[in-house]
Amino acid sequence: MDRALLEFWEGRWRSGHTPWDHGEPAPPFREFVERFGAPEGRLLLPGAGRGHDARFFAEEGAEVTALDIAPSAVKEAEAANAHPRTVYLVGDILALEDDLQGSFDWVAEHTCLCAMDPAFWEAYARSVRLALRPGGQFLGIFYIEPHDEEGPPHKIEPATIDILFAEGFRLVEAFRPAKAYDSRIGREEVRWYRREG
Ligand SMILES: C[S@@+](CC[C@H](N)C(=O)[O-])C[C@H]1O[C@@H](n2cnc3c(N)ncnc32)[C@H](O)[C@@H]1O
């Protein structure tokens, strides 16, 4: 586990400086479920934060493994969003434990990749591929127009996401969500890929 990353994020959670947390699941995930149906099977949620999305997918029927590098985030998620179909784990998506590899039907993420320095993005995409079983699917909500160009969250171009997930993935659908937190309207893009290789 990357020590510097762990300390940065644990510090944010301990100090209570979590402005990204809106106290509810990401509206674009709701929109996805309304349009395409709920993800089924085992779902990995990296960068799960306080667990609102984890609980949402569990309530929709998935078996959720919610991962966060910050122990304090995991503690808060367990207190705020416990669900019989959700397990909260402390872990680094960039150093995926052996027992999590190749076993997921879905990886879903919301501002996890965009929270990372771009230097980590290729490793992140490799970890997503490693987590999924063949035929598994990746659903991400990405910040394409953040308020601060420097980040975090870091701006990412849809074309860059396609490059990151070019090897072994096929794009199923991409859309600008109509549903978003007020401060993010028009700033996000949902992209959905299927692992083929
Ligand atoms: C911007 S927050 C988003 C949290 C949540 N997805 C949400 O939108 O409310 C990013 C989260 O990713 C976690 N995180 C950052 N790097 C990570 C890594 N390498 N592995 C797992 N979690 C990570 C942080 O601790 C933080 O909770």
The ligand as an SDF file (V2000), in Angstrom:
LIG
                    3D

 27 29  0  0  0  0  0  0  0  0999 V2000
  -12.9660   11.8740   -3.7910 C   0  0  0  0  0  0  0  0  0  0  0  0
  -13.2130   10.5810   -2.6680 S   0  0  0  0  0  0  0  0  0  0  0  0
  -14.7090    9.8220   -3.3490 C   0  0  0  0  0  0  0  0  0  0  0  0
  -15.4140    8.9470   -2.3340 C   0  0  0  0  0  0  0  0  0  0  0  0
  -16.7300    8.3610   -2.8220 C   0  0  0  0  0  0  0  0  0  0  0  0
  -16.5590    7.5680   -4.0150 N   0  0  0  0  0  0  0  0  0  0  0  0
  -17.7080    9.4790   -3.0760 C   0  0  0  0  0  0  0  0  0  0  0  0
  -17.8060    9.9210   -4.2250 O   0  0  0  0  0  0  0  0  0  0  0  0
  -18.3230    9.9450   -2.0990 O   0  0  0  0  0  0  0  0  0  0  0  0
  -11.9740    9.3820   -3.1170 C   0  0  0  0  0  0  0  0  0  0  0  0
  -11.9340    8.1990   -2.1710 C   0  0  0  0  0  0  0  0  0  0  0  0
  -11.0080    7.2440   -2.6850 O   0  0  0  0  0  0  0  0  0  0  0  0
  -10.1940    6.7510   -1.6270 C   0  0  0  0  0  0  0  0  0  0  0  0
   -8.9510    6.3210   -2.2750 N   0  0  0  0  0  0  0  0  0  0  0  0
   -7.9790    7.1120   -2.7870 C   0  0  0  0  0  0  0  0  0  0  0  0
   -7.0000    6.3670   -3.3200 N   0  0  0  0  0  0  0  0  0  0  0  0
   -7.3670    5.0640   -3.1510 C   0  0  0  0  0  0  0  0  0  0  0  0
   -6.7650    3.8170   -3.4810 C   0  0  0  0  0  0  0  0  0  0  0  0
   -5.5740    3.7660   -4.0900 N   0  0  0  0  0  0  0  0  0  0  0  0
   -7.4310    2.6680   -3.1750 N   0  0  0  0  0  0  0  0  0  0  0  0
   -8.6290    2.7150   -2.5300 C   0  0  0  0  0  0  0  0  0  0  0  0
   -9.2390    3.8750   -2.1860 N   0  0  0  0  0  0  0  0  0  0  0  0
   -8.6230    5.0270   -2.4920 C   0  0  0  0  0  0  0  0  0  0  0  0
  -10.0740    7.9090   -0.6400 C   0  0  0  0  0  0  0  0  0  0  0  0
   -9.7690    7.5310    0.6670 O   0  0  0  0  0  0  0  0  0  0  0  0
  -11.4730    8.5410   -0.7680 C   0  0  0  0  0  0  0  0  0  0  0  0
  -12.3660    7.9770    0.1800 O   0  0  0  0  0  0  0  0  0  0  0  0
  1  2  1  0
  2  3  1  0
  2 10  1  0
  3  4  1  0
  4  5  1  0
  5  6  1  0
  5  7  1  0
  7  8  2  0
  7  9  1  0
 10 11  1  0
 11 12  1  0
 11 26  1  0
 12 13  1  0
 13 14  1  0
 13 24  1  0
 14 15  1  0
 14 23  1  0
 15 16  2  0
 16 17  1  0
 17 18  1  0
 17 23  2  0
 18 19  1  0
 18 20  2  0
 20 21  1  0
 21 22  2  0
 22 23  1  0
 24 25  1  0
 24 26  1  0
 26 27  1  0
M  CHG  2   2   1   9  -1
M  END
$$$$
